[in-house]
């Protein structure tokens, strides 16, 4: 059977983005590399590393990027010998790693601003500067290939002044460069917005953290299989600390945003399928012609993966935990969840219109 058109939507979440990199690595290993990627914030960075490299170098470039981002917790966590595997000490290490990143930045992503020349609008206050990220992207991304159309790339940003969502799309003639990617990840007040084409642009997550709608609004005339990677899972655990409660609130805010979008699109695509099956005789009625043009029989299947942080992660600070152990665990979790999605997909019936499935990890999985 012919494979459907593969698409990939990647959300924002700073250090949680290592999960997306692992998810792509598993897709590539399974021969399911996407033909279209839509990303916001760190999702846009991962998307550029994929679209801006040949197939045989994409995973390697993702690994190089995330290895360069590592910020180990020492010397703020000198109380253990080695690194704890799980439990309270592991949580303490994760919290120390997040604190270390807040104080000193991440080597390959950001540094404290402190008046240093770098990226972003100089007249807008911000805590950190994305100059290290600019250098990484210039070294690891071939922007000629990224803009060639080999993979369609859509990047979401937000106009800081008007509040409008601003999308750059290689299929619509936009030439995406480093500034577009930095703008997509410039979350106030952490990072200063970036001036692009006369507009002050900031984080794409301020408009839509998971830009899945960009794909659903312009589906190709063929069956589509879209992997949507949400870094803030809607489903979670009962919080037992203030930090866990705050982290859970963030997960719900972003995860439910995605779920509401999908519920509306499911209804819309169900109607499109019904319209496509209306009797042919109605097509001769000029009053119905605009309605009938909205019908489509193609199948669109969305597989939604949500990153569920382990209980011993850094709670509210998890997005700033760039420790090697945590990033490796997130990468592995992305690989495992894609593997589970590919195992489950054969069990899902694919009806005309849009169907949506949340990928569930097996019981006992981390």
MONORLIN-V377891 format. One record per residue. RES is the residue in three letters. PHI is phi in degrees with one decimal (none if undefined). OMEGA is omega in radians with two decimals (none if undefined). Layout:
((RES:PHI:OMEGA) (RES:PHI:OMEGA))
This chain:
((UNK:none:-3.14) (UNK:-66.5:3.11) (UNK:-68.1:3.05) (UNK:-71.5:3.01) (UNK:-67.2:-3.11) (UNK:-96.6:3.09) (UNK:-130.7:-3.09) (UNK:-142.4:3.08) (UNK:-114.1:-3.04) (UNK:-123.1:-3.06) (UNK:-97.6:3.09) (UNK:-90.2:3.13) (UNK:168.3:3.10) (UNK:52.1:-3.04) (UNK:-69.0:3.08) (UNK:-66.7:-3.10) (UNK:-62.3:3.07) (UNK:-60.5:3.07) (UNK:-62.4:3.12) (UNK:-64.3:3.14) (UNK:-62.3:3.09) (UNK:-64.7:3.10) (UNK:-62.4:3.12) (UNK:-64.8:3.14) (UNK:-56.7:3.12) (UNK:-69.5:3.09) (UNK:-62.9:-3.14) (UNK:-63.5:3.13) (UNK:-64.4:3.14) (UNK:-88.6:-3.12) (UNK:71.3:-3.11) (UNK:-123.2:3.11) (UNK:-61.8:-3.07) (UNK:-75.4:3.03) (UNK:-97.9:3.11) (UNK:-146.2:3.07) (UNK:-127.5:3.03) (UNK:-115.7:-3.08) (UNK:-140.5:3.04) (UNK:-133.4:3.08) (UNK:58.6:-3.14) (UNK:-64.6:3.04) (UNK:-63.4:3.08) (UNK:-69.3:3.11) (UNK:-65.2:3.10) (UNK:-59.5:-3.14) (UNK:-61.9:-3.14) (UNK:-66.7:3.11) (UNK:-64.0:3.10) (UNK:-78.6:-3.06) (UNK:-69.6:-3.09) (UNK:-94.9:3.11) (UNK:-144.2:3.08) (UNK:-68.7:-3.06) (UNK:-52.7:-3.06) (UNK:-78.8:-3.12) (UNK:-119.5:-3.02) (UNK:-64.6:-3.12) (UNK:-66.6:3.13) (UNK:-62.2:3.13) (UNK:-68.4:3.04) (UNK:-61.6:3.13) (UNK:-62.7:-3.14) (UNK:-61.7:-3.14) (UNK:-62.0:-3.07) (UNK:-73.5:3.02) (UNK:-67.4:3.13) (UNK:-70.1:-3.12) (UNK:-82.3:-3.00) (UNK:-61.4:3.00) (UNK:-130.5:-3.10) (UNK:-75.9:-3.05) (UNK:-72.8:3.12) (UNK:-63.6:0.12) (UNK:-91.5:-3.11) (UNK:-78.2:-3.14) (UNK:-131.9:-3.04) (UNK:-91.2:-2.96) (UNK:-85.3:-3.14) (UNK:-121.2:3.02) (UNK:-96.6:-3.05) (UNK:80.4:-3.10) (UNK:-120.5:-3.11) (UNK:-68.1:-3.08) (UNK:-83.1:-3.06) (UNK:-163.6:3.04) (UNK:89.9:-3.04) (UNK:-58.7:3.13) (UNK:-66.8:3.10) (UNK:-65.7:3.09) (UNK:-64.7:3.11) (UNK:-61.9:3.10) (UNK:-62.6:-3.13) (UNK:-64.3:3.11) (UNK:-63.6:3.11) (UNK:-63.9:3.12) (UNK:-63.9:3.11) (UNK:-63.4:3.12) (UNK:-64.0:3.11) (UNK:-59.2:3.13) (UNK:-66.4:3.11) (UNK:-62.1:-3.09) (UNK:-80.6:-2.96) (UNK:-120.2:3.14) (UNK:87.1:3.07) (UNK:-117.6:-2.97) (UNK:-51.2:-3.08) (UNK:-101.2:-3.05) (UNK:-127.6:-3.08) (UNK:-149.8:3.11) (UNK:-141.5:3.06) (UNK:-57.0:-3.03) (UNK:-70.5:3.02) (UNK:45.2:3.06) (UNK:76.0:3.14) (UNK:-71.5:3.03) (UNK:-66.3:-3.12) (UNK:-175.6:-3.03) (UNK:-98.4:3.06) (UNK:98.6:3.14) (UNK:-66.2:-3.05) (UNK:-70.4:-3.10) (UNK:-92.4:3.14) (UNK:-107.3:-3.12) (UNK:-62.5:3.09) (UNK:-159.0:-3.12) (UNK:-79.9:-3.00) (UNK:-129.0:3.14) (UNK:-119.9:-3.08) (UNK:-96.9:3.12) (UNK:-58.4:3.09) (UNK:-60.7:3.10) (UNK:-66.4:3.10) (UNK:-57.3:-3.13) (UNK:-62.8:3.11) (UNK:-63.0:-3.11) (UNK:-65.3:3.12) (UNK:-64.0:-3.12) (UNK:-84.3:-2.96) (UNK:-106.6:-3.06) (UNK:-116.6:3.00) (UNK:-91.6:-3.04) (UNK:-72.2:3.01) (UNK:-64.4:3.09) (UNK:-67.8:-3.13) (UNK:-56.6:-3.09) (UNK:-92.9:-3.07) (UNK:-77.9:-3.09) (UNK:93.1:3.09) (UNK:-56.4:2.94) (UNK:-120.8:3.04) (UNK:-71.3:-3.12) (UNK:-122.4:3.06) (UNK:-120.9:-3.09) (UNK:-123.0:3.14) (UNK:-95.6:3.04) (UNK:-136.1:3.12) (UNK:-133.8:3.06) (UNK:-71.6:-3.04) (UNK:-66.7:-3.10) (UNK:-87.0:-3.08) (UNK:-90.0:-3.07) (UNK:83.4:-3.11) (UNK:-71.9:3.00) (UNK:-80.2:3.12) (UNK:-123.7:-3.08) (UNK:-114.8:3.03) (UNK:-110.9:-2.99) (UNK:-139.0:-3.10) (UNK:-65.0:3.14) (UNK:-75.0:-3.14) (UNK:-108.3:3.05) (UNK:91.9:3.10) (UNK:-74.1:3.06) (UNK:-102.7:-3.05) (UNK:-86.6:3.12) (UNK:-124.8:-3.10) (UNK:-60.2:-3.08) (UNK:-62.3:3.11) (UNK:-63.4:-3.13) (UNK:-71.1:3.10) (UNK:-63.2:3.12) (UNK:-61.0:-3.11) (UNK:-61.9:-3.14) (UNK:-105.7:-3.06) (UNK:-91.9:-3.09) (UNK:-89.5:3.07) (UNK:-66.7:-0.06) (UNK:-92.1:-3.13) (UNK:-69.4:-3.05) (UNK:-127.8:-3.13) (UNK:-72.4:3.08) (UNK:-64.9:-3.06) (UNK:-120.6:3.10) (UNK:-81.2:3.12) (UNK:-132.8:3.12) (UNK:52.3:3.08) (UNK:80.3:3.13) (UNK:-116.7:3.10) (UNK:-88.6:-2.99) (UNK:-111.4:3.12) (UNK:-127.5:-2.97) (UNK:-55.2:3.11) (UNK:-64.4:3.13) (UNK:-67.1:3.08) (UNK:-70.6:3.07) (UNK:-103.9:3.13) (UNK:-155.4:-3.05) (UNK:-66.6:3.04) (UNK:-117.2:-3.01) (UNK:-79.9:3.14) (UNK:-63.8:-3.10) (UNK:-62.5:3.12) (UNK:-61.5:3.12) (UNK:-75.1:-3.10) (UNK:-67.0:-3.14) (UNK:-79.8:-3.05) (UNK:-142.3:-3.08) (UNK:-67.5:3.06) (UNK:-70.5:-3.12) (UNK:-82.7:3.08) (UNK:-159.2:3.10) (UNK:-62.2:-3.08) (UNK:-125.0:2.99) (UNK:-119.4:-3.07) (UNK:-116.1:3.04) (UNK:-96.0:-3.13) (UNK:-107.3:-3.05) (UNK:-107.9:-3.12) (UNK:-101.9:-3.09) (UNK:-85.2:3.09) (UNK:-124.6:-3.01) (UNK:-70.2:3.11) (UNK:-68.7:3.13) (UNK:-85.3:-3.10) (UNK:-155.7:-3.07) (UNK:-115.9:3.09) (UNK:-68.2:-3.12) (UNK:-78.0:-3.12) (UNK:-121.1:3.07) (UNK:-136.4:3.10) (UNK:-62.6:3.13) (UNK:-63.8:3.12) (UNK:-66.6:3.12) (UNK:-65.3:3.12) (UNK:-65.4:3.11) (UNK:-63.4:3.13) (UNK:-65.9:3.11) (UNK:-61.4:3.09) (UNK:-63.6:3.10) (UNK:-58.9:-3.10) (UNK:-67.6:-3.12) (UNK:-60.4:-3.12) (UNK:-80.9:-3.10) (UNK:-63.7:3.12) (UNK:-71.5:3.04) (UNK:-58.0:3.13) (UNK:-67.2:-3.10) (UNK:-65.2:3.12) (UNK:-63.4:3.09) (UNK:-59.5:-3.10) (UNK:-67.8:3.13) (UNK:-61.3:3.11) (UNK:-65.4:-3.13) (UNK:-70.5:3.07) (UNK:-60.7:3.12) (UNK:-63.7:-3.13) (UNK:-60.6:-3.08) (UNK:-73.8:3.03) (UNK:-64.3:3.09) (UNK:-64.7:3.12) (UNK:-61.1:3.11) (UNK:-65.0:3.10) (UNK:-65.3:3.12) (UNK:-62.6:-3.11) (UNK:-64.2:-3.10) (UNK:-99.0:3.07) (UNK:-64.6:-3.10) (UNK:-56.6:-3.12) (UNK:-56.9:-3.08) (UNK:-61.6:-3.13) (UNK:-71.1:-3.08) (UNK:-68.7:3.13) (UNK:-83.9:-3.13) (UNK:-84.9:-3.09) (UNK:-62.5:3.12) (UNK:-71.0:-3.11) (UNK:-95.7:-3.07) (UNK:-55.8:3.13) (UNK:-61.2:3.12) (UNK:-66.8:-3.10) (UNK:-64.3:3.12) (UNK:-66.8:-3.14) (UNK:-85.8:-3.13) (UNK:-74.9:3.06) (UNK:-151.9:-3.13) (UNK:-99.4:-3.07) (UNK:-61.2:3.13) (UNK:-92.5:3.03) (UNK:-126.1:-3.14) (UNK:-115.5:3.11) (UNK:-106.4:3.03) (UNK:-106.9:-3.04) (UNK:-101.3:3.08) (UNK:-108.5:3.10) (UNK:-122.6:3.13) (UNK:-74.7:3.10) (UNK:-108.9:-3.10) (UNK:-64.0:3.07) (UNK:-65.8:-3.11) (UNK:-62.2:-3.10) (UNK:-98.2:2.98) (UNK:-80.9:-2.93) (UNK:-85.8:3.08) (UNK:60.2:-3.10) (UNK:-60.1:-3.11) (UNK:-90.2:-3.02) (UNK:-60.2:-3.12) (UNK:-70.7:3.12) (UNK:-109.4:3.10) (UNK:-86.6:3.13) (UNK:-103.7:-3.14) (UNK:-65.6:-3.07) (UNK:-58.0:-3.11) (UNK:-63.1:-3.11) (UNK:-68.1:3.13) (UNK:-62.3:3.11) (UNK:-64.9:3.13) (UNK:-65.6:3.12) (UNK:-67.9:3.09) (UNK:-58.0:-3.14) (UNK:-62.0:3.12) (UNK:-62.5:3.09) (UNK:-61.8:3.10) (UNK:-61.5:-3.11) (UNK:-64.8:-3.09) (UNK:-69.9:3.04) (UNK:-65.1:3.08) (UNK:-58.5:3.12) (UNK:-66.6:3.11) (UNK:-61.7:-3.13) (UNK:-70.0:3.07) (UNK:-71.9:-3.07) (UNK:-80.7:-2.95) (UNK:-61.4:-3.13) (UNK:-67.8:-3.13) (UNK:-87.3:-3.07) (UNK:-96.6:3.05) (UNK:-73.5:-3.12) (UNK:-114.3:-3.11) (UNK:-88.4:3.03) (UNK:-55.7:-3.07) (UNK:95.8:-3.07) (UNK:-106.5:3.01) (UNK:-123.1:-3.01) (UNK:-129.3:3.14) (UNK:-134.5:2.99) (UNK:-87.4:-3.11) (UNK:-79.2:-3.10) (UNK:-101.6:3.07) (UNK:-74.9:3.05) (UNK:-60.4:3.11) (UNK:-56.2:3.11) (UNK:89.9:3.14) (UNK:-69.4:-3.11) (UNK:-68.7:none))
